[in-house]
């Protein structure tokens, strides 16, 4: 699965900024892949890029219309389907992260067949997978892990990729969730594969590579999250990381959505991840911390990061506030 | 999903004893649920029960024809489909653990619809699941865990259920794999659910129950198996066990099918399982060991079990050679 770029970002007629978060992520990380946005009315939040009708998007070279929104229920409103059908008639491929499959909507499936374009249901499309085999692969792998869900694992991996590339290193972000897949144009939503194939999916997206090539694998969930830990462990085994980057959001009171489940300490989370990762890569080490400190002021943030560095002896940064330079310095130093 | 009993066990025309292992498991654990066997020829291994044609099976009350075999490729031979169709016409439900879905074979689906009977594709049928929530549930739960795949986790859970029932305790085996589901008539193949729902599936099959009721949850895989550990961890979190029974096969040289992956020590495996289980049940303890010692003589077996008991201070037994009485004594003692 490789989603043809560039994209026209379809925002429908959603009303709140959170609903366009996925489209905003694509624009943030792959601005060169976004020719513009398509909003169905003026009350839809703008991403600050050109509003383009479908025809104009095609003229600017757009290959794929991306449904870059999340809505409650995950179902496509009927009038959105009208727009998608028109897009297909104009030669667009369509990509969606909705639960409802594009391919299961007959008029879209028929139109796509007629036009010879592709429908990408990124939650559901996965290649035929094998179960993981745990065999060592060449190349360098960094996996972002975390104390919880939604603590910046995708952001951190993308920031590491960008910084490595800016220093002339060979590096690829490896997407394991739907936003990441839309950003990268390929990947597998590991939480949506059949349970037996979690680690196999991680092995698939991060194959053997040049010895000096970096894979930045997007982590998912947490080993301590009772809903998703199975996905996290399979991903940890399959990604076979040489380096872990521990992610967190400062000030989170408990495991997300589960007030009865306490968060682990940094030390417990590092130890548990390293211990499990050694099953497929005995040489794995902790490379540093990537902490979202937006809940505190800069002085408090620096103090917290300094405490972590003192405890673990590796760099700790906020990737938004301070960048990931210190993590990359450390990674390059350790592989020299 | 509740598969109607009793069963007629369909063995097709397989040639080796291993291929009828699933049918043999059903007969071993639920002899009262098996009215007989149906073999397509005399060279098929017999389970030692009555050979019954389809009509005679129905006369003895059989409700479901169970495809109790495994074959390479997981595909139903065409002449087996003939037999299944005849069975449906006679009013049988049909249950299968094959990869190929019964419901995807048009003539079986049509016949089932016409006759008002059900097709059970036990690898694939799962109810609509929620993600796990990790909330404590009432009742007692025992989960069989292991150093590896295929070390007797299903056998141990079934043996514990049988022994508890023989002592007048309220107990239910909770099936998480296809053989277990056929034995119990219900359950979910947790390795076949969408990865996000592993722990949710475990919560579903083992709901809140009477405070003195025992759930014996069938474990899967191992936290140390690079192919399946995600399933094992999700199951561990979702099952929320109060007690773990550690299973192993004495003399296994390495992780099954993966000569490059070492087995953990008993101590490491116990520690890792307990640490992870505490996420959803801080009170979890190790209840004992269930070891397949068939590779050594009885004196060696007793010596090995005694060593384990000395190291861990809990009973260790071979459930086939010595029964699970000591484990049940210990469980009952600890809950008195």
Interface residues (C-beta under 8 A of the other chain):
Chain A: X131 X132 X133 X134 X135 X136 X190 X191 X192 X193 X194 X195 X196 X197 X198 X199 X200 X223 X224 X226 X227 X228 X229 X230 X231 X232 X233 X234 X235 X237 X238 X258 X260 X261 X272 X275 X276 X279 X280
Chain B: X131 X132 X133 X134 X135 X136 X190 X191 X192 X193 X194 X195 X196 X197 X198 X199 X200 X223 X224 X226 X227 X228 X229 X230 X231 X232 X233 X234 X235 X237 X238 X258 X260 X261 X272 X275 X276 X279 X280
